Amino acid sequence: MEKSTRRKFNPEFKAKVVLEALRERRSLEDIARQYELHPNQITQWKKEATEKLSLVFERGGGSSSSPSDDQSERLYAHIGQLKVENDFLKKKLL
């Protein structure tokens, strides 16, 4: 007997399915059949997406704010370093 593995879906795929379900142009069963999913799975993803939708409009982008904060801090540090180097080179030219 073969051991079946669980399928893993990336966030882009989930978002695509949820957006199609939210549009309500087709029935949930049709969408489930197209993407080879169970309708309950789509309902669960849809519920999770609507619960977390308000996070999109929070300052900093919600749960992804810490990586973007870290990235912006590194960018500001790099800009500061380049400014110091630029000022140093300007003084050397004069």
N, C-alpha and C positions, 0 to 999 in steps of 0.2 A: 504494500500500500504506500503510495506516495504521500509525503508530508507536504501539505500546501502552506505557502508562506502568505503572510498578510500583505496586501498591497498598500503602498505608501503613496500619498498624493502630495504634490508640491503646492505651496500657497497660490501660485498662479492658476493652477487647474481648479482648485477649490473656488477661487474668486470668479473664474469664468462660469462655473456651474451655478454658483449662488446668484450672480448677476442675471443669468438666464432665468433662474427660478423667480427672482424678484420682479422681472419684467412681466411675468404671467401671460406671455403670449401663447405658450404651450402648456399642456398639463404636466404635473410633476412626474407622472408615470412615463410620459413620452421622453422627458429629459433624462430620467433614470435609465430608460431603455437605450437611449443614444449613447450615454457615457458608461453604460454597464455598471450602474450603481443601484443600491436599494433606495427607494423613495424616502425611507426613514433617515438615511445618511444625509441626503440632500436637505431634509427638514432640519436636521441637527446643525448642519453647516450654516443654513439660513438663519436659524435662531442665534447662533454664536455671532454671526456677522452683524445682525441687527443690534445685538446687545453691545457690541464693541464699536459700533459706528460712531458714537459720540467722541471716541478717542482720536478720530481723524482730525477733528476740529479743535482739539486742545493745543495749547502752545507747545511747540516742540514735537508734535506728531505723535504724542501718546507714548506707548510702550517702547518705541524705537528712539526715544529722546536721548537715552544715555549713550548709544553709539554715535549719534550725530553730534552730541555735546563733546564727546571725546575727540571726534574728528575735527570739529571746529576749533577746539583748544590747540590741537596740533597744527592746524593751519595758521592760527594767529601767532603761535610761537615761531613758525617758519617765516611768516611775513615779517615779524620783528627781527629775526636773524638777518633776513635779506636787507631790511632797512639799515641795520647797523653796518653790514658789509658795504652797502651802497654809499653811506655817509663816509665811511673810512676811505673808500676809493676816491670819492670826490675830493677829500682833503689831500690825498696823495697827488692828485693831478694839479692842484693849485700850488 
